[in-house]
Amino acid sequence: MENFTGKITLEDIASIANMTPTAFCKYFKNKTKKTFSNFVNEVRIGYACKLLCNANLSISQICFKCGFNNLTNFNRNFKHF
């Protein structure tokens, strides 16, 4: 939760949990009912909503501050969640 604004790879997270990426995905989905990438995107979009309400930043600034790599992906996820 502390590092959601940075680059997060499945391999890095799985190695922290001492699991293979496949095993981690299955474990994570079993416990949360969400895929790991959906969970990270939900957290990032939640933070973006907070910034939209409280910060005087442009949409593109918020996009990159939340950990998204491009504006198109941010917009797609924002509309989805």
Contacts in CASP RR format, 6 or more apart in sequence:
PFRMAT RR
TARGET T0000
AUTHOR 0000-0000-0000
METHOD contacts of the structure
MODEL  1
MENFTGKITLEDIASIANMTPTAFCKYFKNKTKKTFSNFVNEVRIGYACK
LLCNANLSISQICFKCGFNNLTNFNRNFKHF
1 43 0 8 1.000
4 40 0 8 1.000
4 43 0 8 1.000
4 44 0 8 1.000
4 47 0 8 1.000
4 66 0 8 1.000
4 67 0 8 1.000
5 44 0 8 1.000
5 47 0 8 1.000
5 65 0 8 1.000
5 66 0 8 1.000
5 67 0 8 1.000
6 67 0 8 1.000
7 67 0 8 1.000
8 40 0 8 1.000
10 21 0 8 1.000
10 24 0 8 1.000
10 25 0 8 1.000
10 36 0 8 1.000
10 37 0 8 1.000
11 21 0 8 1.000
13 24 0 8 1.000
13 36 0 8 1.000
14 20 0 8 1.000
14 21 0 8 1.000
14 23 0 8 1.000
14 24 0 8 1.000
17 24 0 8 1.000
17 27 0 8 1.000
19 27 0 8 1.000
24 36 0 8 1.000
25 35 0 8 1.000
25 36 0 8 1.000
28 34 0 8 1.000
28 35 0 8 1.000
28 36 0 8 1.000
28 39 0 8 1.000
29 35 0 8 1.000
29 36 0 8 1.000
32 39 0 8 1.000
34 42 0 8 1.000
41 77 0 8 1.000
41 80 0 8 1.000
41 81 0 8 1.000
42 81 0 8 1.000
44 66 0 8 1.000
44 67 0 8 1.000
44 68 0 8 1.000
44 77 0 8 1.000
45 66 0 8 1.000
45 77 0 8 1.000
45 78 0 8 1.000
45 81 0 8 1.000
46 81 0 8 1.000
47 66 0 8 1.000
48 62 0 8 1.000
48 63 0 8 1.000
48 66 0 8 1.000
48 74 0 8 1.000
48 78 0 8 1.000
51 57 0 8 1.000
51 62 0 8 1.000
51 65 0 8 1.000
51 66 0 8 1.000
52 62 0 8 1.000
55 62 0 8 1.000
57 65 0 8 1.000
59 71 0 8 1.000
59 74 0 8 1.000
60 71 0 8 1.000
62 74 0 8 1.000
63 70 0 8 1.000
63 71 0 8 1.000
63 74 0 8 1.000
66 74 0 8 1.000
68 74 0 8 1.000
68 77 0 8 1.000
END
